[in-house]
Amino acid sequence: MKQLNQQKEAQSKRMLNFEELAQYIGLSPQTIRNRFYAGEFPIPAKRIFSKTLWDIKDVDKYLDKLQGIDG
């Protein structure tokens, strides 16, 4: 139940932090952090004061461009 509430909350927010982004796209927060700090994360982030955040519009745009799996 708690996870469902967190997922609904993440979907209603415009800007997502590491944990909310992870929940939204189905990756672990640590995977996102590792790729982000290595300069390998494909979705651009924004810095707002000391926070690293992702605009859900950018996330959706990236996800919409992904190719489907053949087979």
Secondary structure as GFF3:
##gff-version 3
##sequence-region A 1 71
A	DSSP	alpha_helix	2	12	.	.	.	ID=ss1
A	DSSP	beta_strand	15	16	.	.	.	ID=ss2
A	DSSP	alpha_helix	18	25	.	.	.	ID=ss3
A	DSSP	alpha_helix	29	37	.	.	.	ID=ss4
A	DSSP	beta_strand	46	48	.	.	.	ID=ss5
A	DSSP	beta_strand	51	55	.	.	.	ID=ss6
A	DSSP	alpha_helix	56	65	.	.	.	ID=ss7
###
